[in-house]
Amino acid sequence: MAAGLLAAIARDSNTLRGPFPKQAGKQEGTTVTCRVDRLLIANGLAVLRVSGRIAGDYVDVLRAAIDQERGFFAIDLEEVGLVDSGAVNLLAASEARGIELRNCPAYIRAWVDQERARW
């Protein structure tokens, strides 16, 4: 991962964030953020709750969060608004490794299924 990207990621014990560049049509000075919150639920299960957009270099933000986990965990995608092909590949590979994708929006679910069918 590029050093500049690492510097851009704010990290505390439970959250990874990566700012996105401004987008056409967005108000000046605003950014769209990929955020990954780590939650512990019943029986010590960890859930990575992702919100925002998972695209471009910020696929690495999610990959870093996944790589830090040990044992069984799930990824909650309920608040994800946009993914690119890199994110879909990561999600498909994660699911193939036994990581549960929870609250997956229908278009992401279909794209992940399509990607896994190619393997």
C-alpha positions as a Markdown table, in Angstrom:
| # | Residue | x | y | z |
|---|---|---|---|---|
| 1 | Met | 0.0 | 0.0 | 0.0 |
| 2 | Ala | 1.3 | 3.4 | -0.9 |
| 3 | Ala | 2.8 | 5.5 | 1.9 |
| 4 | Gly | 0.5 | 8.4 | 1.0 |
| 5 | Leu | -2.5 | 6.2 | 1.4 |
| 6 | Leu | -1.3 | 4.9 | 4.8 |
| 7 | Ala | -0.9 | 8.5 | 5.9 |
| 8 | Ala | -4.4 | 9.3 | 4.8 |
| 9 | Ile | -6.0 | 6.5 | 6.9 |
| 10 | Ala | -7.1 | 7.5 | 10.3 |
| 11 | Arg | -6.9 | 4.6 | 12.7 |
| 12 | Asp | -8.0 | 4.0 | 16.3 |
| 13 | Ser | -8.7 | 0.7 | 18.0 |
| 14 | Asn | -12.1 | 0.2 | 16.3 |
| 15 | Thr | -12.2 | 2.3 | 13.1 |
| 16 | Leu | -10.4 | 2.6 | 9.8 |
| 17 | Arg | -11.3 | 5.4 | 7.5 |
| 18 | Gly | -10.1 | 6.5 | 4.0 |
| 19 | Pro | -11.1 | 9.8 | 2.5 |
| 20 | Phe | -12.2 | 9.8 | -1.1 |
| 21 | Pro | -11.5 | 12.7 | -3.6 |
| 22 | Lys | -14.3 | 15.2 | -4.3 |
| 23 | Gln | -16.8 | 14.0 | -6.8 |
| 24 | Ala | -18.6 | 15.8 | -9.6 |
| 25 | Gly | -21.8 | 17.4 | -8.3 |
| 26 | Lys | -20.7 | 17.3 | -4.7 |
| 27 | Gln | -20.5 | 20.4 | -2.6 |
| 28 | Glu | -17.0 | 22.0 | -2.6 |
| 29 | Gly | -14.9 | 20.7 | 0.3 |
| 30 | Thr | -16.8 | 17.5 | 0.9 |
| 31 | Thr | -15.4 | 14.0 | 0.7 |
| 32 | Val | -17.0 | 10.6 | 0.7 |
| 33 | Thr | -15.5 | 8.3 | 3.2 |
| 34 | Cys | -15.0 | 4.5 | 3.5 |
| 35 | Arg | -15.4 | 3.6 | 7.1 |
| 36 | Val | -14.9 | 0.3 | 8.8 |
| 37 | Asp | -16.0 | -0.1 | 12.3 |
| 38 | Arg | -15.2 | -3.3 | 14.3 |
| 39 | Leu | -18.0 | -4.5 | 16.5 |
| 40 | Leu | -18.1 | -7.3 | 19.0 |
| 41 | Ile | -21.4 | -9.1 | 19.2 |
| 42 | Ala | -22.7 | -12.2 | 21.0 |
| 43 | Asn | -20.3 | -15.0 | 21.6 |
| 44 | Gly | -17.3 | -12.8 | 20.9 |
| 45 | Leu | -18.1 | -12.7 | 17.1 |
| 46 | Ala | -16.4 | -9.7 | 15.4 |
| 47 | Val | -18.3 | -7.8 | 12.7 |
| 48 | Leu | -16.7 | -5.4 | 10.4 |
| 49 | Arg | -19.4 | -2.8 | 9.6 |
| 50 | Val | -18.5 | -1.0 | 6.4 |
| 51 | Ser | -20.1 | 2.2 | 5.3 |
| 52 | Gly | -19.6 | 4.6 | 2.4 |
| 53 | Arg | -17.8 | 3.6 | -0.9 |
| 54 | Ile | -15.4 | 0.8 | -1.4 |
| 55 | Ala | -13.5 | 1.7 | -4.5 |
| 56 | Gly | -10.1 | 2.4 | -5.9 |
| 57 | Asp | -7.2 | 2.5 | -3.4 |
| 58 | Tyr | -9.7 | 2.3 | -0.6 |
| 59 | Val | -10.3 | -1.4 | -1.2 |
| 60 | Asp | -7.0 | -1.6 | 0.7 |
| 61 | Val | -8.7 | 0.0 | 3.7 |
| 62 | Leu | -11.1 | -2.9 | 3.9 |
| 63 | Arg | -8.3 | -5.4 | 3.1 |
| 64 | Ala | -6.3 | -4.1 | 6.0 |
| 65 | Ala | -9.2 | -4.5 | 8.4 |
| 66 | Ile | -9.8 | -8.0 | 7.1 |
| 67 | Asp | -6.2 | -9.0 | 7.5 |
| 68 | Gln | -6.2 | -7.8 | 11.1 |
| 69 | Glu | -8.9 | -10.2 | 12.1 |
| 70 | Arg | -8.3 | -13.7 | 13.6 |
| 71 | Gly | -10.9 | -16.4 | 13.8 |
| 72 | Phe | -14.4 | -16.3 | 12.6 |
| 73 | Phe | -15.9 | -12.9 | 11.7 |
| 74 | Ala | -18.5 | -11.3 | 9.4 |
| 75 | Ile | -18.6 | -8.2 | 7.1 |
| 76 | Asp | -21.8 | -6.1 | 7.3 |
| 77 | Leu | -22.3 | -4.2 | 4.1 |
| 78 | Glu | -25.7 | -2.6 | 4.9 |
| 79 | Glu | -24.4 | 1.0 | 4.7 |
| 80 | Val | -22.2 | 0.5 | 1.5 |
| 81 | Gly | -23.4 | 2.7 | -1.4 |
| 82 | Leu | -20.8 | 1.9 | -4.1 |
| 83 | Val | -18.2 | -0.8 | -4.9 |
| 84 | Asp | -15.9 | -1.2 | -7.8 |
| 85 | Ser | -14.5 | -4.5 | -9.3 |
| 86 | Gly | -11.6 | -4.5 | -6.9 |
| 87 | Ala | -13.9 | -4.4 | -3.9 |
| 88 | Val | -16.1 | -7.2 | -5.5 |
| 89 | Asn | -13.1 | -9.4 | -6.0 |
| 90 | Leu | -12.0 | -8.9 | -2.3 |
| 91 | Leu | -15.6 | -9.6 | -1.1 |
| 92 | Ala | -15.8 | -12.7 | -3.3 |
| 93 | Ala | -12.5 | -14.0 | -2.1 |
| 94 | Ser | -13.4 | -13.2 | 1.5 |
| 95 | Glu | -16.7 | -15.1 | 1.2 |
| 96 | Ala | -14.8 | -18.1 | -0.4 |
| 97 | Arg | -12.6 | -18.1 | 2.7 |
| 98 | Gly | -15.7 | -18.5 | 4.9 |
| 99 | Ile | -16.2 | -14.9 | 5.9 |
| 100 | Glu | -20.0 | -14.1 | 6.1 |
| 101 | Leu | -21.2 | -11.1 | 4.1 |
| 102 | Arg | -24.2 | -9.7 | 6.0 |
| 103 | Asn | -26.8 | -7.3 | 4.8 |
| 104 | Cys | -25.3 | -7.3 | 1.4 |
| 105 | Pro | -27.2 | -4.9 | -1.0 |
| 106 | Ala | -28.7 | -6.9 | -3.9 |
| 107 | Tyr | -26.5 | -5.4 | -6.7 |
| 108 | Ile | -23.4 | -6.2 | -4.7 |
| 109 | Arg | -24.7 | -9.8 | -3.9 |
| 110 | Ala | -25.3 | -10.4 | -7.6 |
| 111 | Trp | -21.9 | -9.1 | -8.6 |
| 112 | Val | -20.1 | -11.2 | -6.0 |
| 113 | Asp | -22.1 | -14.3 | -7.1 |
| 114 | Gln | -21.2 | -13.6 | -10.7 |
| 115 | Glu | -17.5 | -13.2 | -9.8 |
| 116 | Arg | -17.4 | -16.4 | -7.8 |
| 117 | Ala | -19.2 | -18.3 | -10.6 |
| 118 | Arg | -16.2 | -17.4 | -12.9 |
| 119 | Trp | -13.8 | -19.3 | -10.6 |
